[in-house]
């Protein structure tokens, strides 16, 4: 087992548990939807968090593949993945009362959830920028795209309850969907697919 495989098995396990929390929450929401007012905000938050965790998984693959394994890197991975787990755990209520409104749950927990996501992304981006800068390959795209993301996320966290804060969540989700679409186009245009060989 390589150093990266050792690190990634630990990091991936905790991120994987975060995905399980989101999927289990969706399952509970579907199962108990007849007695809840689901609304839009909690499902949008779950979608955003799922996409963001997936982006972290691929980012870790690219970013840490050649990093030397040491205790500090393992702890950094634990902190980042732990923040995601806590965020994922809080997305859906555990035992909602009959007639509960999931949008109310979103407004109650959004700052903690999105704040954890903001901090996890910031820690990861600081490592990525320092690595790119040390390699002499830091570009404006490595700074501008995250700045837009962090600005929208900060608005979703900081604005008072209402349409503007909800709109910021929608925009940050759209940014994540745009990144998936861009990646899908790149995947489709990759000529290395070898079917039937």
N, C-alpha and C positions, 0 to 999 in steps of 0.2 A: 504494500500500500504506500503510495507516494504521500509526501507531506500535504499536498493539495487535497488528495482524496480523504486524508484524515480530517483536515479542516472542514472540507465541504460536507462530509458525512454528518458532522456535528451541527454545522450551520444549517444545512438542508433539513435536518431532522426538526429543528425548532421552527424553521420557516414552514415546513410541511404541517406541523401541528397548527400553525396559524391558519393555513388553508382549510384544515379539518374543522376548525372553529367556525369559519365562515360558512362552509358547506353545511355543517350541522345546524347552524342558525337559519339558513335558508330552508332546510328540511323542517325545522320546528315551525317556521313561519308558514310554510305550505300546509303542514299538518294542523296548525291551530288558526289558520287564516279565517275560518268561519266565525271565530269569536273575537277577532282582532280587527282594528282599522289599520290596515297595512300602510297606506300612504305611499309616498315616493322617496322620501329622504333616506330612510334606513336601507331600502334596496339599492339606491344609488351609492350610498356609502359603502355597502358590501361589495358592489361591483368595482368601485374605485380601489378599495383596499385589496381585493383579489388581483386586479391588474397590477397594482403597485408591488405586491409581494412577488408576482411573476417577474416583474422587471428587476427586482432585487436579486432573484435567483439567477437570472441570466447575467446580470451585472457582476455578481460574485464570481461566476464562471470566468468571465473575461478579465476581471480586475485582480483576482487573487490567485490565478493559476500559477504564476511564477513567484509569488511572494514567499519569503522564507517563513516556515512555521515557527512561531514562538508563542509564549504565554499571552503576551499583550494582544496579538492578533486574534487568538482564541477568545479572549475576554471582549475585545471589540465586536467580534461576531456574535457573542452571547448577548451583549447589550443591544445591538441592532435587532437581532432576531427576537429577543425578549420584548423589546418595545412593540414589535409587530404582533407578537402573541397577545400581549395585553390589549392592544387596540382591537384585534380580531375577537377576543373574548368579550369585549364590551359592545360590539356592534349590535347584537340582538339581545333583548331581555331574556333572562333565564326562565322566569315563571310569571308571565304577564297576566294581569287580572282580566277577567271578561270585559270586553269593550275597550281594552287598552288601545291607545293610539300610538303606533310606532314612530310617527313623526315627533311626538313628545319625547320619546326615548332618545331620538336623535338629538334634539335640542338640549337635553339634559347632559348627554355624554360627548357631544361633538368636540368640545375643546380638548378633552383628555385624549380622545381617540386620534383626532387630527394633529394634536400637539405631539403625540408619540410618533406618528408617521413623519411629521416635519423634522423632529429630532433625529430619527433613524436615517432619513434621507440626507440631512445635513452632515451627520457623522460620516456616512458613506461618501458623500460628495467631497468632503474635505480630504479624505484619503485619496480619492480618485484624482482630484486636482493636483495634490502634492505629487502623486506618481507621474502624472502627465507633465507637470512642470519640470520635475527632475529629469524626465526623458527628453525634454525640449520639444514636446509635441502638443502643448496646450493650445487650443484654438478658441476663437470667439464663441463658436457653437457649444463648447464645453462650459461656457459661462452664461451665455444668454438664455439658452433653453431652460437650464435649472433656475435662473433668476425669474423667469416668467412663472414656472411651476411653483417656486417658493412664494412668490407674490400672491398668486391665486390661493394657495393653501393658507397663507397668513390672513387673507381676507375671509376665507371660510371659517377660520378660527376666531378672528378678532371682531368681525362685524356683529352688531347685535342681532338677535333673532329676527328673521324676516326674509323678504324676497332677495335682498342683496346678498346675504350670507348663503342662502340656498343657491342663488345663481353662481356664486363663486365655487360651490361644490360641483355644480353641473359643468362649469368651465374646466375645472381641474380634471374631472372625469373625461371630458371631451379631449383634453390634451393627452391623457393616457390612451384613449381610443385611437387618436391620431398616431401615436407612437406605435401601437399595434398594427395599424394599417400600413404605416411606412415599413415596418419590419416584414409584414406579409408580402408587400410588393417586392422587397429585396429577396425574400425567400422564393417567390414564384419565378423571379428572374435569375435565380442561381442555376447554372447549368450542370451542377454536380449530382443531380438526382439520377440514380442508376436503377431504373425499374427493370426487374426481370433478369438481373445479372447475378 
